[in-house]
């Protein structure tokens, strides 16, 4: 599957099954917190409410139903939530 929908904190954006969630959110103008981009810090931790991701190896702790946006590649439409308000730029949210 190449094109899919990513719903993040109630906003929908178009995504793909090739890039990390963090990269795709940034491309859509959404700015989640992050520090390392390689799964070491855990700053991009979020809740996976629905859907499926390929969670690549990481050192940061993740709890039940949590994923790291920098290390997760969606396999299907996903819904995720961050426990803080995200900054959104003026880029189109529907890609």
PyMOL commands that set and color helices and strands:
alter all, ss='L'
color gray80, all
select helices_A, chain A and resi 21-27+69-71
alter helices_A, ss='H'
color red, helices_A
select strands_A, chain A and resi 3-8+11-16+30-31+45-50+53-55+66-68+72-74+78-81+87-88
alter strands_A, ss='S'
color yellow, strands_A
deselect
rebuild
show_as cartoon
